[in-house]
Amino acid sequence: MPKMKTHRGAAKRFKVTGTGKVKRAKAFKSHILEKKSAKRKRSLRQPGIVSPSDQKRIARLIPYLLS
């Protein structure tokens, strides 16, 4: 069986925490920021955690990160 290839786009977007959860960046922080409140923009800086159901899909894209 040959090695599986990592999905490079997914590898750049997701990181794994020490406890094995998958971190992701939050959306809606790239442009049109004037109308968004400072509180909302501040909360978008914090990383989000991927839901367990989506974590299985990401594990297929990044096989060696979540082993």
mmCIF file of the N, C-alpha and C atoms, coordinates in Angstrom:
data_MODEL
# 
_entry.id   MODEL 
# 
loop_
_atom_site.group_PDB 
_atom_site.id 
_atom_site.type_symbol 
_atom_site.label_atom_id 
_atom_site.label_alt_id 
_atom_site.label_comp_id 
_atom_site.label_asym_id 
_atom_site.label_entity_id 
_atom_site.label_seq_id 
_atom_site.pdbx_PDB_ins_code 
_atom_site.Cartn_x 
_atom_site.Cartn_y 
_atom_site.Cartn_z 
_atom_site.occupancy 
_atom_site.B_iso_or_equiv 
_atom_site.pdbx_formal_charge 
_atom_site.auth_seq_id 
_atom_site.auth_comp_id 
_atom_site.auth_asym_id 
_atom_site.auth_atom_id 
_atom_site.pdbx_PDB_model_num 
ATOM 1   N N  . MET A 1 1  ? 0.852   -1.193 0.000  1.00 0.00 ? 1  MET A N  1 
ATOM 2   C CA . MET A 1 1  ? 0.000   0.000  0.000  1.00 0.00 ? 1  MET A CA 1 
ATOM 3   C C  . MET A 1 1  ? 0.889   1.245  0.000  1.00 0.00 ? 1  MET A C  1 
ATOM 4   N N  . PRO A 1 2  ? 0.698   2.135  -0.952 1.00 0.00 ? 2  PRO A N  1 
ATOM 5   C CA . PRO A 1 2  ? 1.522   3.352  -0.957 1.00 0.00 ? 2  PRO A CA 1 
ATOM 6   C C  . PRO A 1 2  ? 1.108   4.322  0.142  1.00 0.00 ? 2  PRO A C  1 
ATOM 7   N N  . LYS A 1 3  ? 1.974   5.285  0.379  1.00 0.00 ? 3  LYS A N  1 
ATOM 8   C CA . LYS A 1 3  ? 1.662   6.315  1.373  1.00 0.00 ? 3  LYS A CA 1 
ATOM 9   C C  . LYS A 1 3  ? 0.468   7.125  0.902  1.00 0.00 ? 3  LYS A C  1 
ATOM 10  N N  . MET A 1 4  ? -0.319  7.603  1.863  1.00 0.00 ? 4  MET A N  1 
ATOM 11  C CA . MET A 1 4  ? -1.446  8.459  1.514  1.00 0.00 ? 4  MET A CA 1 
ATOM 12  C C  . MET A 1 4  ? -0.950  9.895  1.438  1.00 0.00 ? 4  MET A C  1 
ATOM 13  N N  . LYS A 1 5  ? -1.504  10.656 0.522  1.00 0.00 ? 5  LYS A N  1 
ATOM 14  C CA . LYS A 1 5  ? -1.102  12.055 0.386  1.00 0.00 ? 5  LYS A CA 1 
ATOM 15  C C  . LYS A 1 5  ? -1.963  12.935 1.279  1.00 0.00 ? 5  LYS A C  1 
ATOM 16  N N  . THR A 1 6  ? -1.316  13.912 1.887  1.00 0.00 ? 6  THR A N  1 
ATOM 17  C CA . THR A 1 6  ? -2.013  14.907 2.693  1.00 0.00 ? 6  THR A CA 1 
ATOM 18  C C  . THR A 1 6  ? -2.630  15.947 1.775  1.00 0.00 ? 6  THR A C  1 
ATOM 19  N N  . HIS A 1 7  ? -3.856  16.347 2.074  1.00 0.00 ? 7  HIS A N  1 
ATOM 20  C CA . HIS A 1 7  ? -4.508  17.434 1.336  1.00 0.00 ? 7  HIS A CA 1 
ATOM 21  C C  . HIS A 1 7  ? -3.859  18.737 1.793  1.00 0.00 ? 7  HIS A C  1 
ATOM 22  N N  . ARG A 1 8  ? -3.065  19.357 0.918  1.00 0.00 ? 8  ARG A N  1 
ATOM 23  C CA . ARG A 1 8  ? -2.241  20.492 1.319  1.00 0.00 ? 8  ARG A CA 1 
ATOM 24  C C  . ARG A 1 8  ? -3.075  21.698 1.754  1.00 0.00 ? 8  ARG A C  1 
ATOM 25  N N  . GLY A 1 9  ? -4.233  21.909 1.148  1.00 0.00 ? 9  GLY A N  1 
ATOM 26  C CA . GLY A 1 9  ? -5.096  23.022 1.548  1.00 0.00 ? 9  GLY A CA 1 
ATOM 27  C C  . GLY A 1 9  ? -5.605  22.842 2.963  1.00 0.00 ? 9  GLY A C  1 
ATOM 28  N N  . ALA A 1 10 ? -5.971  21.613 3.307  1.00 0.00 ? 10 ALA A N  1 
ATOM 29  C CA . ALA A 1 10 ? -6.459  21.325 4.655  1.00 0.00 ? 10 ALA A CA 1 
ATOM 30  C C  . ALA A 1 10 ? -5.328  21.415 5.666  1.00 0.00 ? 10 ALA A C  1 
ATOM 31  N N  . ALA A 1 11 ? -4.133  20.996 5.281  1.00 0.00 ? 11 ALA A N  1 
ATOM 32  C CA . ALA A 1 11 ? -2.989  21.022 6.197  1.00 0.00 ? 11 ALA A CA 1 
ATOM 33  C C  . ALA A 1 11 ? -2.645  22.445 6.616  1.00 0.00 ? 11 ALA A C  1 
ATOM 34  N N  . LYS A 1 12 ? -2.886  23.411 5.728  1.00 0.00 ? 12 LYS A N  1 
ATOM 35  C CA . LYS A 1 12 ? -2.599  24.810 6.035  1.00 0.00 ? 12 LYS A CA 1 
ATOM 36  C C  . LYS A 1 12 ? -3.688  25.441 6.899  1.00 0.00 ? 12 LYS A C  1 
ATOM 37  N N  . ARG A 1 13 ? -4.880  24.860 6.892  1.00 0.00 ? 13 ARG A N  1 
ATOM 38  C CA . ARG A 1 13 ? -6.010  25.469 7.593  1.00 0.00 ? 13 ARG A CA 1 
ATOM 39  C C  . ARG A 1 13 ? -6.261  24.908 8.988  1.00 0.00 ? 13 ARG A C  1 
ATOM 40  N N  . PHE A 1 14 ? -5.782  23.706 9.267  1.00 0.00 ? 14 PHE A N  1 
ATOM 41  C CA . PHE A 1 14 ? -6.093  23.058 10.537 1.00 0.00 ? 14 PHE A CA 1 
ATOM 42  C C  . PHE A 1 14 ? -4.827  22.699 11.302 1.00 0.00 ? 14 PHE A C  1 
ATOM 43  N N  . LYS A 1 15 ? -4.913  22.804 12.634 1.00 0.00 ? 15 LYS A N  1 
ATOM 44  C CA . LYS A 1 15 ? -3.829  22.385 13.526 1.00 0.00 ? 15 LYS A CA 1 
ATOM 45  C C  . LYS A 1 15 ? -4.471  21.521 14.611 1.00 0.00 ? 15 LYS A C  1 
ATOM 46  N N  . VAL A 1 16 ? -3.660  20.678 15.239 1.00 0.00 ? 16 VAL A N  1 
ATOM 47  C CA . VAL A 1 16 ? -4.173  19.800 16.287 1.00 0.00 ? 16 VAL A CA 1 
ATOM 48  C C  . VAL A 1 16 ? -3.675  20.293 17.644 1.00 0.00 ? 16 VAL A C  1 
ATOM 49  N N  . THR A 1 17 ? -4.581  20.328 18.634 1.00 0.00 ? 17 THR A N  1 
ATOM 50  C CA . THR A 1 17 ? -4.205  20.749 19.983 1.00 0.00 ? 17 THR A CA 1 
ATOM 51  C C  . THR A 1 17 ? -3.540  19.586 20.701 1.00 0.00 ? 17 THR A C  1 
ATOM 52  N N  . GLY A 1 18 ? -3.040  19.838 21.889 1.00 0.00 ? 18 GLY A N  1 
ATOM 53  C CA . GLY A 1 18 ? -2.396  18.793 22.669 1.00 0.00 ? 18 GLY A CA 1 
ATOM 54  C C  . GLY A 1 18 ? -3.330  17.670 23.060 1.00 0.00 ? 18 GLY A C  1 
ATOM 55  N N  . THR A 1 19 ? -4.611  17.980 23.217 1.00 0.00 ? 19 THR A N  1 
ATOM 56  C CA . THR A 1 19 ? -5.586  16.952 23.602 1.00 0.00 ? 19 THR A CA 1 
ATOM 57  C C  . THR A 1 19 ? -6.180  16.236 22.398 1.00 0.00 ? 19 THR A C  1 
ATOM 58  N N  . GLY A 1 20 ? -5.753  16.615 21.185 1.00 0.00 ? 20 GLY A N  1 
ATOM 59  C CA . GLY A 1 20 ? -6.211  15.913 19.990 1.00 0.00 ? 20 GLY A CA 1 
ATOM 60  C C  . GLY A 1 20 ? -7.384  16.555 19.281 1.00 0.00 ? 20 GLY A C  1 
ATOM 61  N N  . LYS A 1 21 ? -7.840  17.724 19.767 1.00 0.00 ? 21 LYS A N  1 
ATOM 62  C CA . LYS A 1 21 ? -8.919  18.425 19.070 1.00 0.00 ? 21 LYS A CA 1 
ATOM 63  C C  . LYS A 1 21 ? -8.335  19.170 17.874 1.00 0.00 ? 21 LYS A C  1 
ATOM 64  N N  . VAL A 1 22 ? -9.187  19.497 16.911 1.00 0.00 ? 22 VAL A N  1 
ATOM 65  C CA . VAL A 1 22 ? -8.728  20.192 15.707 1.00 0.00 ? 22 VAL A CA 1 
ATOM 66  C C  . VAL A 1 22 ? -9.105  21.656 15.807 1.00 0.00 ? 22 VAL A C  1 
ATOM 67  N N  . LYS A 1 23 ? -8.096  22.535 15.670 1.00 0.00 ? 23 LYS A N  1 
ATOM 68  C CA . LYS A 1 23 ? -8.318  23.981 15.702 1.00 0.00 ? 23 LYS A CA 1 
ATOM 69  C C  . LYS A 1 23 ? -8.518  24.491 14.282 1.00 0.00 ? 23 LYS A C  1 
ATOM 70  N N  . ARG A 1 24 ? -9.309  25.553 14.159 1.00 0.00 ? 24 ARG A N  1 
ATOM 71  C CA . ARG A 1 24 ? -9.528  26.188 12.865 1.00 0.00 ? 24 ARG A CA 1 
ATOM 72  C C  . ARG A 1 24 ? -9.650  27.690 13.075 1.00 0.00 ? 24 ARG A C  1 
ATOM 73  N N  . ALA A 1 25 ? -9.442  28.451 12.011 1.00 0.00 ? 25 ALA A N  1 
ATOM 74  C CA . ALA A 1 25 ? -9.647  29.902 12.081 1.00 0.00 ? 25 ALA A CA 1 
ATOM 75  C C  . ALA A 1 25 ? -11.127 30.188 11.847 1.00 0.00 ? 25 ALA A C  1 
ATOM 76  N N  . LYS A 1 26 ? -11.606 31.273 12.428 1.00 0.00 ? 26 LYS A N  1 
ATOM 77  C CA . LYS A 1 26 ? -13.006 31.644 12.233 1.00 0.00 ? 26 LYS A CA 1 
ATOM 78  C C  . LYS A 1 26 ? -13.165 32.454 10.958 1.00 0.00 ? 26 LYS A C  1 
ATOM 79  N N  . ALA A 1 27 ? -14.338 32.357 10.360 1.00 0.00 ? 27 ALA A N  1 
ATOM 80  C CA . ALA A 1 27 ? -14.638 33.049 9.108  1.00 0.00 ? 27 ALA A CA 1 
ATOM 81  C C  . ALA A 1 27 ? -15.086 34.489 9.384  1.00 0.00 ? 27 ALA A C  1 
ATOM 82  N N  . PHE A 1 28 ? -15.270 35.255 8.335  1.00 0.00 ? 28 PHE A N  1 
ATOM 83  C CA . PHE A 1 28 ? -15.799 36.635 8.372  1.00 0.00 ? 28 PHE A CA 1 
ATOM 84  C C  . PHE A 1 28 ? -14.847 37.631 9.004  1.00 0.00 ? 28 PHE A C  1 
ATOM 85  N N  . LYS A 1 29 ? -13.544 37.465 8.851  1.00 0.00 ? 29 LYS A N  1 
ATOM 86  C CA . LYS A 1 29 ? -12.573 38.388 9.443  1.00 0.00 ? 29 LYS A CA 1 
ATOM 87  C C  . LYS A 1 29 ? -11.664 39.006 8.375  1.00 0.00 ? 29 LYS A C  1 
ATOM 88  N N  . SER A 1 30 ? -11.983 38.835 7.087  1.00 0.00 ? 30 SER A N  1 
ATOM 89  C CA . SER A 1 30 ? -11.034 39.271 6.055  1.00 0.00 ? 30 SER A CA 1 
ATOM 90  C C  . SER A 1 30 ? -11.333 40.668 5.497  1.00 0.00 ? 30 SER A C  1 
ATOM 91  N N  . HIS A 1 31 ? -12.583 41.020 5.332  1.00 0.00 ? 31 HIS A N  1 
ATOM 92  C CA . HIS A 1 31 ? -12.893 42.346 4.786  1.00 0.00 ? 31 HIS A CA 1 
ATOM 93  C C  . HIS A 1 31 ? -14.275 42.776 5.253  1.00 0.00 ? 31 HIS A C  1 
ATOM 94  N N  . ILE A 1 32 ? -14.647 44.026 4.895  1.00 0.00 ? 32 ILE A N  1 
ATOM 95  C CA . ILE A 1 32 ? -15.903 44.652 5.358  1.00 0.00 ? 32 ILE A CA 1 
ATOM 96  C C  . ILE A 1 32 ? -15.936 44.639 6.887  1.00 0.00 ? 32 ILE A C  1 
ATOM 97  N N  . LEU A 1 33 ? -14.882 45.178 7.507  1.00 0.00 ? 33 LEU A N  1 
ATOM 98  C CA . LEU A 1 33 ? -14.756 45.127 8.956  1.00 0.00 ? 33 LEU A CA 1 
ATOM 99  C C  . LEU A 1 33 ? -15.306 46.367 9.647  1.00 0.00 ? 33 LEU A C  1 
ATOM 100 N N  . GLU A 1 34 ? -15.588 47.434 8.900  1.00 0.00 ? 34 GLU A N  1 
ATOM 101 C CA . GLU A 1 34 ? -16.057 48.685 9.530  1.00 0.00 ? 34 GLU A CA 1 
ATOM 102 C C  . GLU A 1 34 ? -17.380 48.507 10.237 1.00 0.00 ? 34 GLU A C  1 
ATOM 103 N N  . LYS A 1 35 ? -18.285 47.764 9.641  1.00 0.00 ? 35 LYS A N  1 
ATOM 104 C CA . LYS A 1 35 ? -19.630 47.622 10.214 1.00 0.00 ? 35 LYS A CA 1 
ATOM 105 C C  . LYS A 1 35 ? -19.693 46.591 11.338 1.00 0.00 ? 35 LYS A C  1 
ATOM 106 N N  . LYS A 1 36 ? -18.642 45.801 11.508 1.00 0.00 ? 36 LYS A N  1 
ATOM 107 C CA . LYS A 1 36 ? -18.614 44.802 12.574 1.00 0.00 ? 36 LYS A CA 1 
ATOM 108 C C  . LYS A 1 36 ? -18.086 45.441 13.853 1.00 0.00 ? 36 LYS A C  1 
ATOM 109 N N  . SER A 1 37 ? -18.686 45.074 14.976 1.00 0.00 ? 37 SER A N  1 
ATOM 110 C CA . SER A 1 37 ? -18.296 45.682 16.245 1.00 0.00 ? 37 SER A CA 1 
ATOM 111 C C  . SER A 1 37 ? -16.915 45.190 16.669 1.00 0.00 ? 37 SER A C  1 
ATOM 112 N N  . ALA A 1 38 ? -16.280 45.967 17.526 1.00 0.00 ? 38 ALA A N  1 
ATOM 113 C CA . ALA A 1 38 ? -14.954 45.596 18.022 1.00 0.00 ? 38 ALA A CA 1 
ATOM 114 C C  . ALA A 1 38 ? -15.031 44.281 18.789 1.00 0.00 ? 38 ALA A C  1 
ATOM 115 N N  . LYS A 1 39 ? -16.107 44.089 19.524 1.00 0.00 ? 39 LYS A N  1 
ATOM 116 C CA . LYS A 1 39 ? -16.279 42.851 20.292 1.00 0.00 ? 39 LYS A CA 1 
ATOM 117 C C  . LYS A 1 39 ? -16.362 41.644 19.356 1.00 0.00 ? 39 LYS A C  1 
ATOM 118 N N  . ARG A 1 40 ? -17.083 41.802 18.262 1.00 0.00 ? 40 ARG A N  1 
ATOM 119 C CA . ARG A 1 40 ? -17.230 40.701 17.302 1.00 0.00 ? 40 ARG A CA 1 
ATOM 120 C C  . ARG A 1 40 ? -15.898 40.379 16.624 1.00 0.00 ? 40 ARG A C  1 
ATOM 121 N N  . LYS A 1 41 ? -15.167 41.434 16.242 1.00 0.00 ? 41 LYS A N  1 
ATOM 122 C CA . LYS A 1 41 ? -13.864 41.224 15.594 1.00 0.00 ? 41 LYS A CA 1 
ATOM 123 C C  . LYS A 1 41 ? -12.860 40.593 16.551 1.00 0.00 ? 41 LYS A C  1 
ATOM 124 N N  . ARG A 1 42 ? -12.928 40.982 17.816 1.00 0.00 ? 42 ARG A N  1 
ATOM 125 C CA . ARG A 1 42 ? -12.046 40.420 18.831 1.00 0.00 ? 42 ARG A CA 1 
ATOM 126 C C  . ARG A 1 42 ? -12.320 38.926 19.015 1.00 0.00 ? 42 ARG A C  1 
ATOM 127 N N  . SER A 1 43 ? -13.594 38.557 19.026 1.00 0.00 ? 43 SER A N  1 
ATOM 128 C CA . SER A 1 43 ? -13.933 37.143 19.224 1.00 0.00 ? 43 SER A CA 1 
ATOM 129 C C  . SER A 1 43 ? -13.578 36.306 17.998 1.00 0.00 ? 43 SER A C  1 
ATOM 130 N N  . LEU A 1 44 ? -13.522 36.926 16.828 1.00 0.00 ? 44 LEU A N  1 
ATOM 131 C CA . LEU A 1 44 ? -13.137 36.202 15.615 1.00 0.00 ? 44 LEU A CA 1 
ATOM 132 C C  . LEU A 1 44 ? -11.644 35.882 15.582 1.00 0.00 ? 44 LEU A C  1 
ATOM 133 N N  . ARG A 1 45 ? -10.856 36.573 16.414 1.00 0.00 ? 45 ARG A N  1 
ATOM 134 C CA . ARG A 1 45 ? -9.421  36.283 16.484 1.00 0.00 ? 45 ARG A CA 1 
ATOM 135 C C  . ARG A 1 45 ? -9.140  34.941 17.145 1.00 0.00 ? 45 ARG A C  1 
ATOM 136 N N  . GLN A 1 46 ? -10.010 34.555 18.084 1.00 0.00 ? 46 GLN A N  1 
ATOM 137 C CA . GLN A 1 46 ? -9.791  33.313 18.832 1.00 0.00 ? 46 GLN A CA 1 
ATOM 138 C C  . GLN A 1 46 ? -10.015 32.119 17.904 1.00 0.00 ? 46 GLN A C  1 
ATOM 139 N N  . PRO A 1 47 ? -9.232  31.057 18.063 1.00 0.00 ? 47 PRO A N  1 
ATOM 140 C CA . PRO A 1 47 ? -9.449  29.891 17.205 1.00 0.00 ? 47 PRO A CA 1 
ATOM 141 C C  . PRO A 1 47 ? -10.739 29.176 17.561 1.00 0.00 ? 47 PRO A C  1 
ATOM 142 N N  . GLY A 1 48 ? -11.353 28.570 16.566 1.00 0.00 ? 48 GLY A N  1 
ATOM 143 C CA . GLY A 1 48 ? -12.533 27.747 16.797 1.00 0.00 ? 48 GLY A CA 1 
ATOM 144 C C  . GLY A 1 48 ? -12.108 26.297 16.874 1.00 0.00 ? 48 GLY A C  1 
ATOM 145 N N  . ILE A 1 49 ? -12.981 25.469 17.414 1.00 0.00 ? 49 ILE A N  1 
ATOM 146 C CA . ILE A 1 49 ? -12.732 24.035 17.491 1.00 0.00 ? 49 ILE A CA 1 
ATOM 147 C C  . ILE A 1 49 ? -13.682 23.358 16.512 1.00 0.00 ? 49 ILE A C  1 
ATOM 148 N N  . VAL A 1 50 ? -13.156 22.431 15.751 1.00 0.00 ? 50 VAL A N  1 
ATOM 149 C CA . VAL A 1 50 ? -13.965 21.710 14.768 1.00 0.00 ? 50 VAL A CA 1 
ATOM 150 C C  . VAL A 1 50 ? -14.867 20.726 15.507 1.00 0.00 ? 50 VAL A C  1 
ATOM 151 N N  . SER A 1 51 ? -16.120 20.605 15.052 1.00 0.00 ? 51 SER A N  1 
ATOM 152 C CA . SER A 1 51 ? -17.059 19.689 15.700 1.00 0.00 ? 51 SER A CA 1 
ATOM 153 C C  . SER A 1 51 ? -16.610 18.240 15.484 1.00 0.00 ? 51 SER A C  1 
ATOM 154 N N  . PRO A 1 52 ? -16.956 17.352 16.394 1.00 0.00 ? 52 PRO A N  1 
ATOM 155 C CA . PRO A 1 52 ? -16.508 15.954 16.277 1.00 0.00 ? 52 PRO A CA 1 
ATOM 156 C C  . PRO A 1 52 ? -16.944 15.270 14.976 1.00 0.00 ? 52 PRO A C  1 
ATOM 157 N N  . SER A 1 53 ? -18.122 15.624 14.474 1.00 0.00 ? 53 SER A N  1 
ATOM 158 C CA . SER A 1 53 ? -18.588 14.999 13.230 1.00 0.00 ? 53 SER A CA 1 
ATOM 159 C C  . SER A 1 53 ? -17.738 15.450 12.036 1.00 0.00 ? 53 SER A C  1 
ATOM 160 N N  . ASP A 1 54 ? -17.312 16.711 12.036 1.00 0.00 ? 54 ASP A N  1 
ATOM 161 C CA . ASP A 1 54 ? -16.453 17.195 10.958 1.00 0.00 ? 54 ASP A CA 1 
ATOM 162 C C  . ASP A 1 54 ? -15.009 16.732 11.143 1.00 0.00 ? 54 ASP A C  1 
ATOM 163 N N  . GLN A 1 55 ? -14.636 16.427 12.368 1.00 0.00 ? 55 GLN A N  1 
ATOM 164 C CA . GLN A 1 55 ? -13.267 16.006 12.652 1.00 0.00 ? 55 GLN A CA 1 
ATOM 165 C C  . GLN A 1 55 ? -12.938 14.708 11.916 1.00 0.00 ? 55 GLN A C  1 
ATOM 166 N N  . LYS A 1 56 ? -13.918 13.834 11.742 1.00 0.00 ? 56 LYS A N  1 
ATOM 167 C CA . LYS A 1 56 ? -13.707 12.585 11.014 1.00 0.00 ? 56 LYS A CA 1 
ATOM 168 C C  . LYS A 1 56 ? -13.414 12.858 9.542  1.00 0.00 ? 56 LYS A C  1 
ATOM 169 N N  . ARG A 1 57 ? -14.103 13.853 8.974  1.00 0.00 ? 57 ARG A N  1 
ATOM 170 C CA . ARG A 1 57 ? -13.868 14.213 7.568  1.00 0.00 ? 57 ARG A CA 1 
ATOM 171 C C  . ARG A 1 57 ? -12.482 14.808 7.394  1.00 0.00 ? 57 ARG A C  1 
ATOM 172 N N  . ILE A 1 58 ? -12.048 15.625 8.342  1.00 0.00 ? 58 ILE A N  1 
ATOM 173 C CA . ILE A 1 58 ? -10.731 16.256 8.268  1.00 0.00 ? 58 ILE A CA 1 
ATOM 174 C C  . ILE A 1 58 ? -9.634  15.211 8.457  1.00 0.00 ? 58 ILE A C  1 
ATOM 175 N N  . ALA A 1 59 ? -9.891  14.203 9.284  1.00 0.00 ? 59 ALA A N  1 
ATOM 176 C CA . ALA A 1 59 ? -8.905  13.140 9.507  1.00 0.00 ? 59 ALA A CA 1 
ATOM 177 C C  . ALA A 1 59 ? -8.586  12.414 8.206  1.00 0.00 ? 59 ALA A C  1 
ATOM 178 N N  . ARG A 1 60 ? -9.544  12.350 7.312  1.00 0.00 ? 60 ARG A N  1 
ATOM 179 C CA . ARG A 1 60 ? -9.301  11.716 6.011  1.00 0.00 ? 60 ARG A CA 1 
ATOM 180 C C  . ARG A 1 60 ? -8.400  12.582 5.136  1.00 0.00 ? 60 ARG A C  1 
ATOM 181 N N  . LEU A 1 61 ? -8.519  13.917 5.282  1.00 0.00 ? 61 LEU A N  1 
ATOM 182 C CA . LEU A 1 61 ? -7.704  14.834 4.482  1.00 0.00 ? 61 LEU A CA 1 
ATOM 183 C C  . LEU A 1 61 ? -6.282  14.956 5.018  1.00 0.00 ? 61 LEU A C  1 
ATOM 184 N N  . ILE A 1 62 ? -6.144  14.852 6.342  1.00 0.00 ? 62 ILE A N  1 
ATOM 185 C CA . ILE A 1 62 ? -4.823  15.006 6.976  1.00 0.00 ? 62 ILE A CA 1 
ATOM 186 C C  . ILE A 1 62 ? -4.524  13.718 7.745  1.00 0.00 ? 62 ILE A C  1 
ATOM 187 N N  . PRO A 1 63 ? -4.195  12.631 7.063  1.00 0.00 ? 63 PRO A N  1 
ATOM 188 C CA . PRO A 1 63 ? -4.077  11.349 7.745  1.00 0.00 ? 63 PRO A CA 1 
ATOM 189 C C  . PRO A 1 63 ? -2.970  11.265 8.774  1.00 0.00 ? 63 PRO A C  1 
ATOM 190 N N  . TYR A 1 64 ? -1.847  11.965 8.576  1.00 0.00 ? 64 TYR A N  1 
ATOM 191 C CA . TYR A 1 64 ? -0.707  11.812 9.482  1.00 0.00 ? 64 TYR A CA 1 
ATOM 192 C C  . TYR A 1 64 ? -0.727  12.816 10.623 1.00 0.00 ? 64 TYR A C  1 
ATOM 193 N N  . LEU A 1 65 ? -1.589  13.805 10.552 1.00 0.00 ? 65 LEU A N  1 
ATOM 194 C CA . LEU A 1 65 ? -1.688  14.784 11.620 1.00 0.00 ? 65 LEU A CA 1 
ATOM 195 C C  . LEU A 1 65 ? -2.537  14.243 12.758 1.00 0.00 ? 65 LEU A C  1 
ATOM 196 N N  . LEU A 1 66 ? -3.564  13.462 12.423 1.00 0.00 ? 66 LEU A N  1 
ATOM 197 C CA . LEU A 1 66 ? -4.500  12.932 13.418 1.00 0.00 ? 66 LEU A CA 1 
ATOM 198 C C  . LEU A 1 66 ? -4.355  11.416 13.522 1.00 0.00 ? 66 LEU A C  1 
ATOM 199 N N  . SER A 1 67 ? -3.191  10.942 13.822 1.00 0.00 ? 67 SER A N  1 
ATOM 200 C CA . SER A 1 67 ? -3.030  9.484  13.890 1.00 0.00 ? 67 SER A CA 1 
ATOM 201 C C  . SER A 1 67 ? -3.097  8.989  15.319 1.00 0.00 ? 67 SER A C  1 
# 
